[in-house]
Every structure is written in structure tokens, then in C-alpha cells.
Amino acid sequence: MPIKSYRDLEAYQRARNLIVPIHELIERLPSTEKFGLCDQMRRASKSVVDNIVEGYSHKDTPVKMKSFWRISMGSANEMVEHLEQTALLKYAPAESVQPMIDEYTIVAKQLNKLIHNWR
């Protein structure tokens, strides 16, 4: 299928589908993390999606588009680390965060592929 909108990008779809589960997880984290890990996760999870959208809006300027997608990829990798820290600190069971880690890893790989193959 041809890509007609950012909504057609699988990386966008996957990242967007993670927003609600991430925010549900954040609500269960200790209050001591409110201005630390919680805030970082809240912003990074939205940044992945927002930068995919903003990058696509510059599709007529590939350098600019890819720059936004690199930021998005960085935020996806940041989310992997935040989720790993969540398990490490025993804020959530590792088996409950692993599916989200796997999804953000896929998103980062998809963005990397888009960056290198977009014409």
C-alpha cells in the first residue's frame, strides 16, 4: 500500500498504541518518581509519535524529515531504557514491561529503516 499519510507508517501506529499502556504504567509508579522517571516517560512516549508526525509533514525536505525521525528514534530508544529501569528498580515486573520494550525496539528499527530507505 502506498503511504498517503503519517498514519500509514507502521512505526507511527505502534508508537501511538503504546501511549495508553505507558500512561497506565506511569500511574502505578511511586510518587517519588513523579518529577523523575514518570515525567521522562510521559514526555518521551509522546515525543516518539509527535516527531514521526512532524517529520512526515516535511516529506518534501528529506533532510529535515529524517532529522525529526532521528529524534523520534532517540525517544523510542530512551523509552526502552526507562522501561528497563522500571523493571530494574522493581516498580513493575519485568514480564509486564517486556512487551513494551519489544514494541519500542521495533519502532526504533522501523524508523532507522525509514531514515535510510526513504526517497
QUITA-V417006 format. One record per helix or strand. SS is the DSSP state (helix for helix, strand for strand). FROM is the first residue (numbers start at 1). TO is the last residue. If there is no record, write none. Layout:
[[SS	FROM	TO] [SS	FROM	TO]]
This chain:
[[helix	6	8] [helix	10	28] [helix	31	33] [helix	37	56] [helix	62	88] [helix	94	117]]
